[in-house]
Amino acid sequence: MAVQHELSKAYYELREVYVSAVFGKSPDQLNAIEIKEIKEAYPFVPSEAQIK
């Protein structure tokens, strides 16, 4: 669980850097289209697959 939390944090940090570089805004200033673009640029699909 701690690893997943750290991965989530890292993705959000990457997205914040992307937002700043591409849009020159903070994440809370984005519109729906910009949010969609960010999610496409940095998709985050956590998996809890068991390691054998």
mmCIF file as Biopython writes it, N, C-alpha, C and O atoms, coordinates in Angstrom:
data_model
#
loop_
_atom_site.group_PDB
_atom_site.id
_atom_site.type_symbol
_atom_site.label_atom_id
_atom_site.label_alt_id
_atom_site.label_comp_id
_atom_site.label_asym_id
_atom_site.label_entity_id
_atom_site.label_seq_id
_atom_site.pdbx_PDB_ins_code
_atom_site.Cartn_x
_atom_site.Cartn_y
_atom_site.Cartn_z
_atom_site.occupancy
_atom_site.B_iso_or_equiv
_atom_site.auth_seq_id
_atom_site.auth_asym_id
_atom_site.pdbx_PDB_model_num
ATOM 1   N N  . MET A ? 1  ? 0.831   -1.190  0.000   1.0 0.0 1  A 1 
ATOM 2   C CA . MET A ? 1  ? 0.000   0.000   0.000   1.0 0.0 1  A 1 
ATOM 3   C C  . MET A ? 1  ? 0.876   1.255   0.000   1.0 0.0 1  A 1 
ATOM 4   O O  . MET A ? 1  ? 0.560   2.232   -0.679  1.0 0.0 1  A 1 
ATOM 5   N N  . ALA A ? 2  ? 1.960   1.230   0.750   1.0 0.0 2  A 1 
ATOM 6   C CA . ALA A ? 2  ? 2.861   2.387   0.798   1.0 0.0 2  A 1 
ATOM 7   C C  . ALA A ? 2  ? 3.497   2.642   -0.568  1.0 0.0 2  A 1 
ATOM 8   O O  . ALA A ? 2  ? 3.696   3.791   -0.962  1.0 0.0 2  A 1 
ATOM 9   N N  . VAL A ? 3  ? 3.808   1.584   -1.271  1.0 0.0 3  A 1 
ATOM 10  C CA . VAL A ? 3  ? 4.409   1.733   -2.606  1.0 0.0 3  A 1 
ATOM 11  C C  . VAL A ? 3  ? 3.404   2.379   -3.551  1.0 0.0 3  A 1 
ATOM 12  O O  . VAL A ? 3  ? 3.759   3.270   -4.323  1.0 0.0 3  A 1 
ATOM 13  N N  . GLN A ? 4  ? 2.164   1.937   -3.493  1.0 0.0 4  A 1 
ATOM 14  C CA . GLN A ? 4  ? 1.129   2.517   -4.356  1.0 0.0 4  A 1 
ATOM 15  C C  . GLN A ? 4  ? 0.939   3.995   -4.038  1.0 0.0 4  A 1 
ATOM 16  O O  . GLN A ? 4  ? 0.738   4.808   -4.941  1.0 0.0 4  A 1 
ATOM 17  N N  . HIS A ? 5  ? 1.002   4.340   -2.768  1.0 0.0 5  A 1 
ATOM 18  C CA . HIS A ? 5  ? 0.880   5.744   -2.368  1.0 0.0 5  A 1 
ATOM 19  C C  . HIS A ? 5  ? 2.021   6.571   -2.957  1.0 0.0 5  A 1 
ATOM 20  O O  . HIS A ? 5  ? 1.793   7.670   -3.463  1.0 0.0 5  A 1 
ATOM 21  N N  . GLU A ? 6  ? 3.227   6.057   -2.894  1.0 0.0 6  A 1 
ATOM 22  C CA . GLU A ? 6  ? 4.387   6.771   -3.448  1.0 0.0 6  A 1 
ATOM 23  C C  . GLU A ? 6  ? 4.283   6.899   -4.962  1.0 0.0 6  A 1 
ATOM 24  O O  . GLU A ? 6  ? 4.650   7.934   -5.519  1.0 0.0 6  A 1 
ATOM 25  N N  . LEU A ? 7  ? 3.788   5.862   -5.634  1.0 0.0 7  A 1 
ATOM 26  C CA . LEU A ? 7  ? 3.599   5.937   -7.086  1.0 0.0 7  A 1 
ATOM 27  C C  . LEU A ? 7  ? 2.557   6.991   -7.441  1.0 0.0 7  A 1 
ATOM 28  O O  . LEU A ? 7  ? 2.744   7.765   -8.379  1.0 0.0 7  A 1 
ATOM 29  N N  . SER A ? 8  ? 1.472   7.018   -6.698  1.0 0.0 8  A 1 
ATOM 30  C CA . SER A ? 8  ? 0.436   8.030   -6.932  1.0 0.0 8  A 1 
ATOM 31  C C  . SER A ? 8  ? 1.001   9.428   -6.759  1.0 0.0 8  A 1 
ATOM 32  O O  . SER A ? 8  ? 0.740   10.320  -7.566  1.0 0.0 8  A 1 
ATOM 33  N N  . LYS A ? 9  ? 1.771   9.610   -5.711  1.0 0.0 9  A 1 
ATOM 34  C CA . LYS A ? 9  ? 2.392   10.911  -5.445  1.0 0.0 9  A 1 
ATOM 35  C C  . LYS A ? 9  ? 3.302   11.327  -6.599  1.0 0.0 9  A 1 
ATOM 36  O O  . LYS A ? 9  ? 3.299   12.483  -7.021  1.0 0.0 9  A 1 
ATOM 37  N N  . ALA A ? 10 ? 4.077   10.373  -7.100  1.0 0.0 10 A 1 
ATOM 38  C CA . ALA A ? 10 ? 5.001   10.659  -8.197  1.0 0.0 10 A 1 
ATOM 39  C C  . ALA A ? 10 ? 4.237   11.062  -9.466  1.0 0.0 10 A 1 
ATOM 40  O O  . ALA A ? 10 ? 4.635   12.000  -10.157 1.0 0.0 10 A 1 
ATOM 41  N N  . TYR A ? 11 ? 3.154   10.364  -9.767  1.0 0.0 11 A 1 
ATOM 42  C CA . TYR A ? 11 ? 2.350   10.721  -10.936 1.0 0.0 11 A 1 
ATOM 43  C C  . TYR A ? 11 ? 1.778   12.120  -10.811 1.0 0.0 11 A 1 
ATOM 44  O O  . TYR A ? 11 ? 1.801   12.893  -11.769 1.0 0.0 11 A 1 
ATOM 45  N N  . TYR A ? 12 ? 1.267   12.448  -9.643  1.0 0.0 12 A 1 
ATOM 46  C CA . TYR A ? 12 ? 0.694   13.780  -9.459  1.0 0.0 12 A 1 
ATOM 47  C C  . TYR A ? 12 ? 1.769   14.864  -9.572  1.0 0.0 12 A 1 
ATOM 48  O O  . TYR A ? 12 ? 1.506   15.954  -10.079 1.0 0.0 12 A 1 
ATOM 49  N N  . GLU A ? 13 ? 2.975   14.559  -9.099  1.0 0.0 13 A 1 
ATOM 50  C CA . GLU A ? 13 ? 4.071   15.516  -9.250  1.0 0.0 13 A 1 
ATOM 51  C C  . GLU A ? 13 ? 4.430   15.694  -10.722 1.0 0.0 13 A 1 
ATOM 52  O O  . GLU A ? 13 ? 4.647   16.819  -11.174 1.0 0.0 13 A 1 
ATOM 53  N N  . LEU A ? 14 ? 4.493   14.597  -11.472 1.0 0.0 14 A 1 
ATOM 54  C CA . LEU A ? 14 ? 4.769   14.682  -12.917 1.0 0.0 14 A 1 
ATOM 55  C C  . LEU A ? 14 ? 3.696   15.495  -13.625 1.0 0.0 14 A 1 
ATOM 56  O O  . LEU A ? 14 ? 3.994   16.319  -14.490 1.0 0.0 14 A 1 
ATOM 57  N N  . ARG A ? 15 ? 2.462   15.258  -13.253 1.0 0.0 15 A 1 
ATOM 58  C CA . ARG A ? 15 ? 1.365   16.002  -13.865 1.0 0.0 15 A 1 
ATOM 59  C C  . ARG A ? 15 ? 1.451   17.483  -13.535 1.0 0.0 15 A 1 
ATOM 60  O O  . ARG A ? 15 ? 1.155   18.318  -14.389 1.0 0.0 15 A 1 
ATOM 61  N N  . GLU A ? 16 ? 1.848   17.825  -12.316 1.0 0.0 16 A 1 
ATOM 62  C CA . GLU A ? 16 ? 1.992   19.234  -11.947 1.0 0.0 16 A 1 
ATOM 63  C C  . GLU A ? 16 ? 3.080   19.912  -12.770 1.0 0.0 16 A 1 
ATOM 64  O O  . GLU A ? 16 ? 2.911   21.051  -13.206 1.0 0.0 16 A 1 
ATOM 65  N N  . VAL A ? 17 ? 4.189   19.222  -12.983 1.0 0.0 17 A 1 
ATOM 66  C CA . VAL A ? 17 ? 5.274   19.770  -13.799 1.0 0.0 17 A 1 
ATOM 67  C C  . VAL A ? 17 ? 4.790   19.965  -15.237 1.0 0.0 17 A 1 
ATOM 68  O O  . VAL A ? 17 ? 5.078   20.986  -15.861 1.0 0.0 17 A 1 
ATOM 69  N N  . TYR A ? 18 ? 4.059   18.990  -15.752 1.0 0.0 18 A 1 
ATOM 70  C CA . TYR A ? 18 ? 3.510   19.073  -17.105 1.0 0.0 18 A 1 
ATOM 71  C C  . TYR A ? 18 ? 2.554   20.262  -17.231 1.0 0.0 18 A 1 
ATOM 72  O O  . TYR A ? 18 ? 2.626   21.025  -18.195 1.0 0.0 18 A 1 
ATOM 73  N N  . VAL A ? 19 ? 1.667   20.412  -16.259 1.0 0.0 19 A 1 
ATOM 74  C CA . VAL A ? 19 ? 0.708   21.522  -16.261 1.0 0.0 19 A 1 
ATOM 75  C C  . VAL A ? 19 ? 1.437   22.851  -16.310 1.0 0.0 19 A 1 
ATOM 76  O O  . VAL A ? 19 ? 1.081   23.734  -17.091 1.0 0.0 19 A 1 
ATOM 77  N N  . SER A ? 20 ? 2.443   22.991  -15.487 1.0 0.0 20 A 1 
ATOM 78  C CA . SER A ? 20 ? 3.201   24.239  -15.434 1.0 0.0 20 A 1 
ATOM 79  C C  . SER A ? 20 ? 3.923   24.510  -16.752 1.0 0.0 20 A 1 
ATOM 80  O O  . SER A ? 20 ? 3.911   25.634  -17.255 1.0 0.0 20 A 1 
ATOM 81  N N  . ALA A ? 21 ? 4.553   23.468  -17.307 1.0 0.0 21 A 1 
ATOM 82  C CA . ALA A ? 21 ? 5.331   23.638  -18.537 1.0 0.0 21 A 1 
ATOM 83  C C  . ALA A ? 21 ? 4.447   23.878  -19.756 1.0 0.0 21 A 1 
ATOM 84  O O  . ALA A ? 21 ? 4.771   24.716  -20.598 1.0 0.0 21 A 1 
ATOM 85  N N  . VAL A ? 22 ? 3.343   23.156  -19.858 1.0 0.0 22 A 1 
ATOM 86  C CA . VAL A ? 22 ? 2.513   23.220  -21.056 1.0 0.0 22 A 1 
ATOM 87  C C  . VAL A ? 22 ? 1.493   24.346  -20.986 1.0 0.0 22 A 1 
ATOM 88  O O  . VAL A ? 22 ? 1.290   25.063  -21.966 1.0 0.0 22 A 1 
ATOM 89  N N  . PHE A ? 23 ? 0.848   24.507  -19.832 1.0 0.0 23 A 1 
ATOM 90  C CA . PHE A ? 23 ? -0.237  25.475  -19.722 1.0 0.0 23 A 1 
ATOM 91  C C  . PHE A ? 23 ? 0.128   26.728  -18.937 1.0 0.0 23 A 1 
ATOM 92  O O  . PHE A ? 23 ? -0.580  27.732  -19.007 1.0 0.0 23 A 1 
ATOM 93  N N  . GLY A ? 24 ? 1.223   26.676  -18.196 1.0 0.0 24 A 1 
ATOM 94  C CA . GLY A ? 24 ? 1.617   27.832  -17.396 1.0 0.0 24 A 1 
ATOM 95  C C  . GLY A ? 24 ? 0.612   28.136  -16.284 1.0 0.0 24 A 1 
ATOM 96  O O  . GLY A ? 24 ? 0.425   29.290  -15.898 1.0 0.0 24 A 1 
ATOM 97  N N  . LYS A ? 25 ? -0.025  27.090  -15.782 1.0 0.0 25 A 1 
ATOM 98  C CA . LYS A ? 25 ? -1.051  27.236  -14.750 1.0 0.0 25 A 1 
ATOM 99  C C  . LYS A ? 25 ? -0.776  26.264  -13.605 1.0 0.0 25 A 1 
ATOM 100 O O  . LYS A ? 25 ? 0.110   25.412  -13.679 1.0 0.0 25 A 1 
ATOM 101 N N  . SER A ? 26 ? -1.561  26.422  -12.552 1.0 0.0 26 A 1 
ATOM 102 C CA . SER A ? 26 ? -1.550  25.407  -11.502 1.0 0.0 26 A 1 
ATOM 103 C C  . SER A ? 26 ? -2.700  24.448  -11.795 1.0 0.0 26 A 1 
ATOM 104 O O  . SER A ? 26 ? -3.641  24.813  -12.499 1.0 0.0 26 A 1 
ATOM 105 N N  . PRO A ? 27 ? -2.638  23.229  -11.265 1.0 0.0 27 A 1 
ATOM 106 C CA . PRO A ? 27 ? -3.671  22.234  -11.577 1.0 0.0 27 A 1 
ATOM 107 C C  . PRO A ? 27 ? -5.098  22.682  -11.264 1.0 0.0 27 A 1 
ATOM 108 O O  . PRO A ? 27 ? -6.032  22.279  -11.958 1.0 0.0 27 A 1 
ATOM 109 N N  . ASP A ? 28 ? -5.280  23.494  -10.250 1.0 0.0 28 A 1 
ATOM 110 C CA . ASP A ? 28 ? -6.639  23.910  -9.894  1.0 0.0 28 A 1 
ATOM 111 C C  . ASP A ? 28 ? -7.216  24.967  -10.839 1.0 0.0 28 A 1 
ATOM 112 O O  . ASP A ? 28 ? -8.373  25.360  -10.688 1.0 0.0 28 A 1 
ATOM 113 N N  . GLN A ? 29 ? -6.430  25.429  -11.803 1.0 0.0 29 A 1 
ATOM 114 C CA . GLN A ? 29 ? -6.887  26.425  -12.768 1.0 0.0 29 A 1 
ATOM 115 C C  . GLN A ? 29 ? -7.245  25.815  -14.128 1.0 0.0 29 A 1 
ATOM 116 O O  . GLN A ? 29 ? -7.582  26.543  -15.062 1.0 0.0 29 A 1 
ATOM 117 N N  . LEU A ? 30 ? -7.175  24.499  -14.242 1.0 0.0 30 A 1 
ATOM 118 C CA . LEU A ? 30 ? -7.391  23.844  -15.529 1.0 0.0 30 A 1 
ATOM 119 C C  . LEU A ? 30 ? -8.863  23.654  -15.842 1.0 0.0 30 A 1 
ATOM 120 O O  . LEU A ? 30 ? -9.698  23.521  -14.947 1.0 0.0 30 A 1 
ATOM 121 N N  . ASN A ? 31 ? -9.162  23.644  -17.139 1.0 0.0 31 A 1 
ATOM 122 C CA . ASN A ? 31 ? -10.522 23.319  -17.563 1.0 0.0 31 A 1 
ATOM 123 C C  . ASN A ? 31 ? -10.583 21.821  -17.889 1.0 0.0 31 A 1 
ATOM 124 O O  . ASN A ? 31 ? -9.562  21.136  -17.844 1.0 0.0 31 A 1 
ATOM 125 N N  . ALA A ? 32 ? -11.761 21.320  -18.211 1.0 0.0 32 A 1 
ATOM 126 C CA . ALA A ? 32 ? -11.963 19.891  -18.435 1.0 0.0 32 A 1 
ATOM 127 C C  . ALA A ? 32 ? -11.122 19.349  -19.589 1.0 0.0 32 A 1 
ATOM 128 O O  . ALA A ? 32 ? -10.620 18.227  -19.512 1.0 0.0 32 A 1 
ATOM 129 N N  . ILE A ? 33 ? -10.966 20.121  -20.642 1.0 0.0 33 A 1 
ATOM 130 C CA . ILE A ? 33 ? -10.177 19.671  -21.799 1.0 0.0 33 A 1 
ATOM 131 C C  . ILE A ? 33 ? -8.709  19.533  -21.422 1.0 0.0 33 A 1 
ATOM 132 O O  . ILE A ? 33 ? -8.056  18.567  -21.815 1.0 0.0 33 A 1 
ATOM 133 N N  . GLU A ? 34 ? -8.188  20.488  -20.664 1.0 0.0 34 A 1 
ATOM 134 C CA . GLU A ? 34 ? -6.788  20.436  -20.235 1.0 0.0 34 A 1 
ATOM 135 C C  . GLU A ? 34 ? -6.555  19.260  -19.287 1.0 0.0 34 A 1 
ATOM 136 O O  . GLU A ? 34 ? -5.522  18.595  -19.366 1.0 0.0 34 A 1 
ATOM 137 N N  . ILE A ? 35 ? -7.494  19.005  -18.405 1.0 0.0 35 A 1 
ATOM 138 C CA . ILE A ? 35 ? -7.371  17.869  -17.483 1.0 0.0 35 A 1 
ATOM 139 C C  . ILE A ? 35 ? -7.328  16.560  -18.268 1.0 0.0 35 A 1 
ATOM 140 O O  . ILE A ? 35 ? -6.542  15.666  -17.954 1.0 0.0 35 A 1 
ATOM 141 N N  . LYS A ? 36 ? -8.169  16.455  -19.283 1.0 0.0 36 A 1 
ATOM 142 C CA . LYS A ? 36 ? -8.177  15.252  -20.116 1.0 0.0 36 A 1 
ATOM 143 C C  . LYS A ? 36 ? -6.826  15.073  -20.802 1.0 0.0 36 A 1 
ATOM 144 O O  . LYS A ? 36 ? -6.303  13.960  -20.865 1.0 0.0 36 A 1 
ATOM 145 N N  . GLU A ? 37 ? -6.259  16.163  -21.314 1.0 0.0 37 A 1 
ATOM 146 C CA . GLU A ? 37 ? -4.948  16.090  -21.975 1.0 0.0 37 A 1 
ATOM 147 C C  . GLU A ? 37 ? -3.873  15.599  -21.017 1.0 0.0 37 A 1 
ATOM 148 O O  . GLU A ? 37 ? -3.026  14.787  -21.391 1.0 0.0 37 A 1 
ATOM 149 N N  . ILE A ? 38 ? -3.904  16.082  -19.801 1.0 0.0 38 A 1 
ATOM 150 C CA . ILE A ? 38 ? -2.913  15.671  -18.804 1.0 0.0 38 A 1 
ATOM 151 C C  . ILE A ? 38 ? -3.057  14.191  -18.479 1.0 0.0 38 A 1 
ATOM 152 O O  . ILE A ? 38 ? -2.061  13.474  -18.377 1.0 0.0 38 A 1 
ATOM 153 N N  . LYS A ? 39 ? -4.285  13.738  -18.317 1.0 0.0 39 A 1 
ATOM 154 C CA . LYS A ? 39 ? -4.515  12.328  -18.019 1.0 0.0 39 A 1 
ATOM 155 C C  . LYS A ? 39 ? -4.079  11.432  -19.173 1.0 0.0 39 A 1 
ATOM 156 O O  . LYS A ? 39 ? -3.663  10.295  -18.952 1.0 0.0 39 A 1 
ATOM 157 N N  . GLU A ? 40 ? -4.171  11.938  -20.400 1.0 0.0 40 A 1 
ATOM 158 C CA . GLU A ? 40 ? -3.694  11.171  -21.555 1.0 0.0 40 A 1 
ATOM 159 C C  . GLU A ? 40 ? -2.168  11.185  -21.624 1.0 0.0 40 A 1 
ATOM 160 O O  . GLU A ? 40 ? -1.554  10.190  -22.009 1.0 0.0 40 A 1 
ATOM 161 N N  . ALA A ? 41 ? -1.556  12.309  -21.252 1.0 0.0 41 A 1 
ATOM 162 C CA . ALA A ? 41 ? -0.097  12.412  -21.288 1.0 0.0 41 A 1 
ATOM 163 C C  . ALA A ? 41 ? 0.542   11.564  -20.190 1.0 0.0 41 A 1 
ATOM 164 O O  . ALA A ? 41 ? 1.590   10.954  -20.401 1.0 0.0 41 A 1 
ATOM 165 N N  . TYR A ? 42 ? -0.090  11.530  -19.022 1.0 0.0 42 A 1 
ATOM 166 C CA . TYR A ? 42 ? 0.406   10.761  -17.881 1.0 0.0 42 A 1 
ATOM 167 C C  . TYR A ? 42 ? -0.726  9.919   -17.305 1.0 0.0 42 A 1 
ATOM 168 O O  . TYR A ? 42 ? -1.257  10.238  -16.242 1.0 0.0 42 A 1 
ATOM 169 N N  . PRO A ? 43 ? -1.096  8.851   -17.998 1.0 0.0 43 A 1 
ATOM 170 C CA . PRO A ? 43 ? -2.174  8.006   -17.481 1.0 0.0 43 A 1 
ATOM 171 C C  . PRO A ? 43 ? -1.717  7.270   -16.226 1.0 0.0 43 A 1 
ATOM 172 O O  . PRO A ? 43 ? -0.561  6.859   -16.117 1.0 0.0 43 A 1 
ATOM 173 N N  . PHE A ? 44 ? -2.615  7.114   -15.309 1.0 0.0 44 A 1 
ATOM 174 C CA . PHE A ? 44 ? -2.288  6.395   -14.080 1.0 0.0 44 A 1 
ATOM 175 C C  . PHE A ? 44 ? -3.363  5.352   -13.836 1.0 0.0 44 A 1 
ATOM 176 O O  . PHE A ? 44 ? -4.503  5.675   -13.499 1.0 0.0 44 A 1 
ATOM 177 N N  . VAL A ? 45 ? -2.975  4.087   -14.013 1.0 0.0 45 A 1 
ATOM 178 C CA . VAL A ? 45 ? -3.882  2.988   -13.791 1.0 0.0 45 A 1 
ATOM 179 C C  . VAL A ? 45 ? -3.207  2.039   -12.801 1.0 0.0 45 A 1 
ATOM 180 O O  . VAL A ? 45 ? -2.454  1.147   -13.191 1.0 0.0 45 A 1 
ATOM 181 N N  . PRO A ? 46 ? -3.489  2.247   -11.516 1.0 0.0 46 A 1 
ATOM 182 C CA . PRO A ? 46 ? -2.842  1.411   -10.519 1.0 0.0 46 A 1 
ATOM 183 C C  . PRO A ? 46 ? -3.286  -0.047  -10.636 1.0 0.0 46 A 1 
ATOM 184 O O  . PRO A ? 46 ? -4.436  -0.337  -10.966 1.0 0.0 46 A 1 
ATOM 185 N N  . SER A ? 47 ? -2.377  -0.930  -10.367 1.0 0.0 47 A 1 
ATOM 186 C CA . SER A ? 47 ? -2.663  -2.360  -10.416 1.0 0.0 47 A 1 
ATOM 187 C C  . SER A ? 47 ? -2.229  -2.978  -9.108  1.0 0.0 47 A 1 
ATOM 188 O O  . SER A ? 47 ? -1.156  -2.681  -8.583  1.0 0.0 47 A 1 
ATOM 189 N N  . GLU A ? 48 ? -3.067  -3.826  -8.601  1.0 0.0 48 A 1 
ATOM 190 C CA . GLU A ? 48 ? -2.719  -4.538  -7.385  1.0 0.0 48 A 1 
ATOM 191 C C  . GLU A ? 48 ? -2.520  -6.010  -7.686  1.0 0.0 48 A 1 
ATOM 192 O O  . GLU A ? 48 ? -2.962  -6.878  -6.932  1.0 0.0 48 A 1 
ATOM 193 N N  . ALA A ? 49 ? -1.855  -6.280  -8.790  1.0 0.0 49 A 1 
ATOM 194 C CA . ALA A ? 49 ? -1.602  -7.655  -9.196  1.0 0.0 49 A 1 
ATOM 195 C C  . ALA A ? 49 ? -0.696  -8.343  -8.187  1.0 0.0 49 A 1 
ATOM 196 O O  . ALA A ? 49 ? 0.241   -7.745  -7.658  1.0 0.0 49 A 1 
ATOM 197 N N  . GLN A ? 50 ? -0.984  -9.566  -7.940  1.0 0.0 50 A 1 
ATOM 198 C CA . GLN A ? 50 ? -0.183  -10.354 -7.012  1.0 0.0 50 A 1 
ATOM 199 C C  . GLN A ? 50 ? 1.093   -10.839 -7.709  1.0 0.0 50 A 1 
ATOM 200 O O  . GLN A ? 50 ? 1.058   -11.302 -8.849  1.0 0.0 50 A 1 
ATOM 201 N N  . ILE A ? 51 ? 2.184   -10.725 -7.019  1.0 0.0 51 A 1 
ATOM 202 C CA . ILE A ? 51 ? 3.469   -11.214 -7.542  1.0 0.0 51 A 1 
ATOM 203 C C  . ILE A ? 51 ? 3.637   -12.652 -7.099  1.0 0.0 51 A 1 
ATOM 204 O O  . ILE A ? 51 ? 3.501   -12.969 -5.917  1.0 0.0 51 A 1 
ATOM 205 N N  . LYS A ? 52 ? 3.935   -13.523 -8.055  1.0 0.0 52 A 1 
ATOM 206 C CA . LYS A ? 52 ? 4.103   -14.947 -7.711  1.0 0.0 52 A 1 
ATOM 207 C C  . LYS A ? 52 ? 5.543   -15.281 -7.500  1.0 0.0 52 A 1 
ATOM 208 O O  . LYS A ? 52 ? 5.874   -16.430 -7.205  1.0 0.0 52 A 1 
#
